[in-house]
Amino acid sequence: MTLKDAQEGKEYIIQRIETDDEELDAFLFSLGCYSGETITVISRRKGGCTVSIKDGRYNIDNQLAEAIII
């Protein structure tokens, strides 16, 4: 299941990140988004969602949400 399919308010553990872009991988890692880390969808919008990773909140688009496997 991808993050795009996740329910709001439920905590998930990231299984893996599926992207071919090394810069994107590095960016997600810098946010704390990597395998084994918990992530929560706080709210959804038409173009993406707001997530909580560690102590931060981030807005991500649907394309990025599909790359995060939970």
N, C-alpha and C positions, 0 to 999 in steps of 0.2 A: 504494500500500500504506500502511496506517496503522501507527502504532506498536504497536497491539494485536496485529498480525500478525508483528511483528519477532521474530527469534531472539535468545535470550539470548547475551550475550557478543560480539555482532557490532556494529560501529560503523556508524551510518547518518548521512546528512546530511539535515537537515530541509528539505523542499521548500517547505512552506507550513503555515499553521495555519488550519483551517476552523472558525470559530466566529462567531456573530453577537453575542456578548457582548463589548463593549469593555473591561469590567473584567477579564474573563478573559484577553483579549489582552494587556492591560497587565501582568497578573500573570505570565503566561508570559514576556513580554519581560524582566521584572525578574529572572527565574530564568536568563535567557540562552537561552531557548527561542524561536528565531526562524529564519527562512529562512537557509540556508547554514551553520548551526551543526551540529556533530556531537553525536550522542546515542547512548547505549548502554543497552540493557536489561540490567540486572544480574541481576534475578530476577523471577519471576512469582508472583503469588498469585491466589486465586480472584477477588477484587474489583479487582485492578489489578496494578501492577508497580512495581519500584524502578528508577529510571533515573539515569544519570550524565550531567550536562550541565556542561561546563567542569570546575571543580574540586569541584562539589557533587553530592550524591546526594539524590534526591527520590522520595517515594512518590506515585504518581498513580493515580487510579481509571480503570476501563475507558472511561468516557465521555470523559474528557479524553484518553486514549490514542488514541481514535478520531478526535479532532480534529487530531492531529498527523500530517501526511502526510509519509512518508519516501520 
